[in-house]
Every structure is written in C-alpha cells, then in structure tokens.
C-alpha cells in the first residue's frame, strides 16, 4: 500500500504485483512506474486537473498489446472522480477525471503507462479550453525537423494572439498546446488548427504539410490537425510512453526545445530533472487566448483560396463540408 498526498489528505493506493516487469529491455518494474508517477504527481495533476482522461493500459508490459480504457474501470475507489463525455457517435460515457496525484497512482497500478486527456474540463466537455497541435515527423525527418516547424508555428500562434507551450511527444515529435477560452466547439477549434497549420505550411512548404494521406506527405513534418477532433487525444505532459526506452512526454521551455535530446527524458531521469529545475510549464493556462483570428484566417482561406475542410479520421461520421475520404491514388484509379 502506498500513501499519496493530496488536497484532501493522504490516500491509500494499492500496489499489486510490484515486481512485475513492465519494460523488459530495461528491467523496469511496475513499482518503478507507480513510484515515478508519485514523484511527478503534482505537476502532472495540474496539467490533467478536471480533464476526462483515457488510460492506455499495458497489462502484459510494453511488449504486449495495449488497449485504451475510455470508461471508469469497475472497482474504482470512491474518491476517483468522473465526468460525462460524448463521443462522435453520440454515445456517452463516464470517463476518469484526474483531480489529484493519487488518481494517477491508482491508474498506474492498473498498468496504465500513457495518460491521454481530452482538451476540455469536466465543467464543459463540449468546448475545448486547449488548442493542440501534434507535429509528427514523417519518414526521412526527425525531431530536429519538428523543432524547426514548431518554432515557425510559435511565430504564427503569436500573430493569432495565442501562446503555445511545447513538450516532447516521447517519440520523435513535438506537441504544442495553447490555452484558450472555452467559447468554441470542437469543429471550430479544429478549423482554427487547420488555419494555423496552413499558415505554417505556406512559410516552410519544404518541411511542413497538412496532407492527410501519407502518400502525399513526403519527407516533411505532418501537422496533425485531426488531434483537435472530438475524442482524439495526445499523451499528457509527464506521461510515460509505452515504448521500450521508457521515454516521457516532457514539458520544455521554448528556449530549451532546440537543445534537448528527447531520448534523455525517461522514467528514471525525469524525477531528478523536476526536482532540480521545477516544472517548465508552471503558469500555463493563467492566460487564455482566442480562436477568433485563426477562424478569420480559415474563412479567408475558404473564400480567397478555395480551401475548405480537410478529411476526418475514418471512424468518424461524415461531417458537414468534409471532402471525400478517398486516398488520392485510389480516386485517380476510379476516375
């Protein structure tokens, strides 16, 4: 049993099978995973607070098949908070809401490695309070290329009146999140992301793309606008990733982004970095921006350039104004 401090006093969190090996190549055990999440519990709980959160569980360790849990698991302690989310299908579910470090430790004991929060708070799950952009390097590109794209994105965000906070993805990519006022729905926020991403691509077309179809992306960094769609999530800041190297999605400052090695942020190194340097994202969310300028850009792209919406992921219902979800090479063959 672990005791985890929280806003309502210490919680008792069960630790089962503590010697179970989770990261086989490194010999890391479940105890190490849970203790990691206790060590980063305060800043991680601040990043996740009151957000419905999907749990990516690895019951057989990182070498096994993971699965996402989008509903509160049975047997959850009564202090684990929940909130109702609505999926694109219209179905609803009670999702885990992270309110304190003990909730993170409890989920980690259920073999959760990746925590994937929605960009909303439980008080209003239909209006995001965070605009997120996932910079995903394609084959032939790497983290350094994603950093260059992220720096251009930062310039565009500033012009739109938005403040971005960067973190490593835990892999080769970069995630950028902008606190916004919860005044726009998922469709509008996604349109804002598309407009911002298109501006980036016009400035560095040789390095950045919004092409949904992989055959069109080339050796560029994909700005994944669909991570702004309802029920699409990215790993939280401080989240361990289910990868053999036990890397962490690490918040960084813009000054440090171009200097860091994402492989250096691991389950074993990050607690010490936090203790020495503090939370690079302390203060994030104190000021919230507006989507208004980005949505004006979206309207201009539509009116002046004939650029409308872009395809949604295949599991989504057909959306108003969406182009055909047909791979370009297949569409040419059908013609």
C-alpha positions as CSV (number, residue, x, y, z in Angstrom):
1,X,0.0,0.0,0.0
2,X,1.3,3.5,-0.9
3,X,0.3,6.7,0.7
4,X,-0.1,9.6,-1.7
5,X,-0.6,13.1,-0.5
6,X,-3.5,15.1,-2.0
7,X,-5.8,18.1,-1.4
8,X,-8.0,16.1,0.9
9,X,-5.1,14.5,2.8
10,X,-3.2,11.3,2.1
11,X,-4.8,8.5,0.1
12,X,-4.1,4.8,0.4
13,X,-3.3,3.4,-3.0
14,X,-2.9,-0.4,-3.5
15,X,0.2,-1.6,-5.3
16,X,-0.3,-5.1,-6.7
17,X,2.4,-7.3,-8.3
18,X,5.1,-4.6,-7.7
19,X,7.9,-6.8,-9.1
20,X,6.1,-7.4,-12.4
21,X,8.5,-6.3,-15.2
22,X,6.9,-3.7,-17.5
23,X,9.9,-2.6,-19.6
24,X,11.7,-5.8,-20.4
25,X,14.8,-4.4,-22.0
26,X,15.5,-2.2,-19.1
27,X,14.2,-4.4,-16.3
28,X,11.9,-1.7,-15.0
29,X,9.1,-3.0,-12.7
30,X,5.6,-1.9,-12.0
31,X,6.8,-0.5,-8.7
32,X,9.1,1.9,-10.6
33,X,6.3,3.0,-12.8
34,X,4.0,3.8,-9.9
35,X,6.8,5.5,-7.9
36,X,7.6,7.6,-11.0
37,X,4.0,8.8,-11.2
38,X,4.0,9.7,-7.5
39,X,7.3,11.7,-8.0
40,X,5.8,13.8,-10.8
41,X,2.2,13.7,-9.4
42,X,1.9,17.4,-8.5
43,X,2.8,19.0,-11.9
44,X,1.1,16.1,-13.8
45,X,-2.1,16.5,-11.8
46,X,-2.0,20.3,-12.5
47,X,-1.8,19.5,-16.3
48,X,-4.6,17.0,-16.1
49,X,-6.8,18.5,-13.5
50,X,-10.5,18.1,-14.1
51,X,-9.9,16.6,-17.6
52,X,-11.6,13.4,-18.8
53,X,-8.7,11.1,-19.4
54,X,-8.3,8.0,-21.5
55,X,-6.0,5.3,-19.9
56,X,-3.7,3.4,-22.2
57,X,-3.1,0.1,-20.3
58,X,-0.3,-2.4,-20.9
59,X,-1.3,-5.5,-18.9
60,X,1.4,-7.5,-20.4
61,X,4.1,-4.8,-20.3
62,X,5.3,-2.8,-23.3
63,X,6.0,-5.9,-25.3
64,X,2.3,-6.9,-25.1
65,X,-0.8,-5.5,-26.8
66,X,-2.0,-2.3,-25.1
67,X,-5.6,-1.2,-25.0
68,X,-7.4,2.1,-24.4
69,X,-9.9,2.5,-21.5
70,X,-12.3,5.3,-22.1
71,X,-14.7,4.5,-19.2
72,X,-14.1,4.3,-15.5
73,X,-12.9,0.8,-14.6
74,X,-15.0,-1.2,-12.3
75,X,-13.9,-1.2,-8.7
76,X,-12.5,2.3,-8.8
77,X,-12.2,3.9,-5.3
78,X,-15.0,6.3,-4.4
79,X,-12.5,9.2,-4.4
80,X,-11.8,8.8,-8.2
81,X,-13.8,11.5,-9.8
82,X,-15.6,11.1,-13.2
83,X,-17.3,13.2,-15.8
84,X,-19.5,12.5,-18.8
85,X,-18.1,12.7,-22.3
86,X,-19.8,12.4,-25.7
87,X,-18.2,10.5,-28.5
88,X,-18.5,11.4,-32.2
89,X,-21.2,8.7,-32.5
90,X,-23.3,10.5,-30.0
91,X,-22.8,7.8,-27.3
92,X,-21.8,9.0,-23.8
93,X,-19.6,7.5,-21.1
94,X,-18.3,8.2,-17.7
95,X,-14.6,8.9,-18.0
96,X,-11.9,9.1,-15.3
97,X,-11.3,12.7,-14.2
98,X,-7.8,13.4,-12.8
99,X,-8.1,15.6,-9.7
100,X,-5.1,14.6,-7.6
101,X,-1.9,12.6,-7.7
102,X,-3.5,9.6,-6.1
103,X,-5.7,9.1,-9.1
104,X,-2.7,9.0,-11.3
105,X,-1.0,6.4,-9.0
106,X,-4.2,4.3,-8.9
107,X,-4.4,4.3,-12.7
108,X,-0.7,3.4,-12.9
109,X,-1.3,0.4,-10.7
110,X,-3.9,-0.7,-13.3
111,X,-0.9,-0.9,-15.7
112,X,-1.6,2.5,-17.3
113,X,1.5,3.9,-18.9
114,X,0.1,6.6,-21.2
115,X,-2.4,9.2,-19.9
116,X,-4.4,10.8,-22.7
117,X,-6.5,13.7,-21.5
118,X,-9.3,15.4,-23.5
119,X,-8.7,19.1,-24.3
120,X,-11.7,20.0,-22.1
121,X,-12.6,20.4,-18.5
122,X,-15.4,18.4,-16.9
123,X,-17.5,21.5,-16.3
124,X,-17.9,21.8,-20.1
125,X,-16.9,18.8,-22.2
126,X,-18.2,20.2,-25.5
127,X,-15.9,23.3,-25.6
128,X,-12.1,22.8,-25.5
129,X,-10.0,25.0,-23.3
130,X,-6.9,23.9,-25.0
131,X,-5.9,24.1,-28.7
132,X,-3.4,21.4,-29.5
133,X,-1.2,20.7,-32.5
134,X,0.7,17.5,-32.9
135,X,3.9,17.8,-35.0
136,X,4.6,14.3,-36.4
137,X,7.9,13.7,-38.3
138,X,7.4,11.5,-41.4
139,X,10.0,9.0,-42.6
140,X,13.1,10.9,-43.6
141,X,12.6,13.6,-41.0
142,X,13.4,13.7,-37.3
143,X,13.0,15.6,-34.0
144,X,15.2,18.4,-35.3
145,X,12.9,19.0,-38.2
146,X,9.9,19.0,-35.8
147,X,11.6,21.7,-33.7
148,X,12.1,23.9,-36.8
149,X,8.4,23.5,-37.6
150,X,7.4,24.2,-34.0
151,X,9.4,27.4,-34.0
152,X,7.6,28.6,-37.1
153,X,4.3,27.6,-35.5
154,X,5.1,29.7,-32.5
155,X,5.5,32.7,-34.7
156,X,2.1,32.0,-36.3
157,X,0.5,31.5,-32.9
158,X,1.8,34.8,-31.7
159,X,0.3,36.5,-34.8
160,X,-3.0,34.9,-33.9
161,X,-2.8,36.1,-30.3
162,X,-2.1,32.7,-28.9
163,X,0.5,31.4,-26.5
164,X,1.9,27.9,-27.2
165,X,3.5,25.6,-24.7
166,X,5.8,22.9,-26.1
167,X,6.7,19.4,-25.0
168,X,8.4,16.4,-26.5
169,X,6.0,13.7,-27.6
170,X,8.1,11.0,-26.0
171,X,9.0,9.9,-29.5
172,X,10.4,12.0,-32.4
173,X,7.6,14.6,-32.4
174,X,6.7,17.8,-30.7
175,X,3.3,18.7,-29.1
176,X,2.2,22.3,-28.7
177,X,-0.8,23.3,-26.6
178,X,-2.4,26.8,-26.4
179,X,-4.8,27.6,-23.5
180,X,-8.0,29.1,-24.9
181,X,-11.2,30.3,-23.5
182,X,-13.9,27.6,-23.8
183,X,-16.0,29.5,-26.2
184,X,-15.7,27.4,-29.3
185,X,-16.8,23.9,-30.1
186,X,-14.7,21.0,-31.4
187,X,-15.4,21.8,-35.0
188,X,-14.4,25.4,-34.6
189,X,-11.2,24.6,-32.7
190,X,-10.3,22.1,-35.4
191,X,-10.9,24.7,-38.1
192,X,-8.6,27.1,-36.2
193,X,-5.9,24.4,-36.0
194,X,-6.2,23.8,-39.8
195,X,-5.8,27.6,-40.5
196,X,-2.8,27.9,-38.2
197,X,-1.2,24.8,-39.8
198,X,-1.8,26.0,-43.3
199,X,0.0,29.3,-42.5
200,X,3.0,27.3,-41.2
201,X,3.0,25.2,-44.4
202,X,2.9,28.3,-46.6
203,X,6.0,29.6,-44.9
204,X,8.1,26.4,-44.9
205,X,6.4,24.2,-47.6
206,X,9.5,22.1,-48.0
207,X,9.4,21.0,-44.4
208,X,5.7,21.1,-43.2
209,X,2.5,19.5,-44.5
210,X,-1.2,19.2,-43.6
211,X,-1.8,16.4,-46.2
212,X,-3.9,13.7,-44.5
213,X,-2.9,11.0,-46.9
214,X,0.6,9.6,-46.2
215,X,1.3,9.1,-49.9
216,X,1.3,13.0,-50.3
217,X,3.3,14.0,-47.2
218,X,6.8,13.2,-48.5
219,X,9.7,13.8,-46.2
220,X,8.0,16.5,-44.2
221,X,6.6,17.1,-40.7
222,X,2.8,16.5,-40.6
223,X,0.8,19.0,-38.6
224,X,-1.9,16.6,-37.4
225,X,-5.0,18.8,-37.3
226,X,-7.2,15.8,-36.5
227,X,-5.8,15.6,-33.0
228,X,-8.2,18.6,-32.4
229,X,-11.2,16.5,-33.3
230,X,-13.6,15.3,-30.6
231,X,-12.3,12.2,-28.8
232,X,-8.8,12.4,-30.3
233,X,-6.2,12.8,-27.6
234,X,-2.4,13.1,-27.2
235,X,-0.3,11.9,-24.3
236,X,-0.2,14.2,-21.3
237,X,2.8,16.2,-20.1
238,X,4.9,13.9,-17.8
239,X,3.2,10.8,-19.3
240,X,5.5,7.7,-19.7
241,X,5.1,6.3,-23.2
242,X,4.7,2.7,-23.9
243,X,7.9,2.4,-25.8
244,X,10.9,0.1,-25.0
245,X,13.1,3.0,-23.8
246,X,10.5,4.2,-21.2
247,X,10.6,7.8,-22.6
248,X,8.5,10.6,-21.2
249,X,6.4,13.3,-22.9
250,X,8.4,16.1,-21.3
251,X,7.4,19.8,-21.0
252,X,10.1,22.1,-22.0
253,X,10.6,25.8,-22.5
254,X,10.9,27.3,-25.9
255,X,14.5,28.3,-25.2
256,X,15.4,24.7,-24.4
257,X,13.3,23.0,-27.2
258,X,16.1,23.2,-29.8
259,X,18.8,22.0,-27.4
260,X,17.2,18.9,-25.8
261,X,17.5,15.3,-26.7
262,X,14.0,13.7,-26.3
263,X,15.6,10.3,-25.7
264,X,17.1,11.7,-22.5
265,X,13.7,12.1,-20.8
266,X,12.9,8.8,-19.3
267,X,11.1,7.3,-16.4
268,X,14.4,7.2,-14.5
269,X,15.8,10.6,-15.3
270,X,12.7,12.9,-15.3
271,X,12.1,12.9,-11.5
272,X,15.6,14.3,-10.9
273,X,15.1,16.9,-13.6
274,X,11.9,18.0,-12.0
275,X,13.5,18.2,-8.6
276,X,16.4,20.3,-9.9
277,X,14.7,22.6,-12.3
278,X,11.0,22.6,-11.4
279,X,8.0,22.5,-13.8
280,X,8.8,24.2,-17.2
281,X,5.1,24.7,-17.7
282,X,4.3,26.3,-14.3
283,X,1.8,29.1,-15.0
284,X,0.5,27.6,-18.2
285,X,-3.2,28.4,-18.5
286,X,-3.2,31.5,-16.4
287,X,-3.9,33.5,-19.6
288,X,-6.3,32.1,-22.2
289,X,-6.4,33.1,-25.8
290,X,-9.0,33.4,-28.5
291,X,-9.6,31.4,-31.7
292,X,-11.1,34.4,-33.4
293,X,-8.1,35.4,-35.6
294,X,-7.4,31.8,-36.6
295,X,-11.1,31.3,-37.6
296,X,-10.9,34.5,-39.7
297,X,-7.9,33.0,-41.4
298,X,-9.9,29.8,-42.0
299,X,-12.7,31.9,-43.6
300,X,-10.2,33.8,-45.8
301,X,-8.6,30.5,-47.0
302,X,-12.0,29.3,-48.0
303,X,-13.1,32.5,-49.7
304,X,-9.9,33.5,-51.4
305,X,-8.0,30.2,-51.9
306,X,-10.9,27.7,-52.2
307,X,-9.5,25.8,-49.2
308,X,-12.3,24.2,-47.2
309,X,-12.3,21.5,-44.6
310,X,-10.0,18.5,-44.6
311,X,-10.7,14.8,-44.1
312,X,-11.6,13.4,-40.7
313,X,-10.3,10.1,-39.4
314,X,-12.0,7.1,-40.9
315,X,-14.0,6.1,-37.8
316,X,-15.8,9.4,-37.7
317,X,-19.3,10.0,-39.1
318,X,-19.4,12.1,-42.3
319,X,-19.0,15.7,-41.3
320,X,-20.6,18.8,-43.0
321,X,-18.3,20.3,-45.6
322,X,-15.8,17.5,-45.4
323,X,-14.2,16.3,-48.7
324,X,-14.3,12.7,-49.8
325,X,-12.3,10.4,-47.6
326,X,-10.7,8.7,-50.6
327,X,-7.0,8.1,-51.0
328,X,-5.8,10.3,-53.9
329,X,-4.3,7.4,-55.8
330,X,-7.5,5.3,-55.4
331,X,-9.6,8.3,-56.6
332,X,-7.5,8.6,-59.8
333,X,-7.9,4.9,-60.5
334,X,-11.7,5.2,-60.0
335,X,-11.8,8.1,-62.5
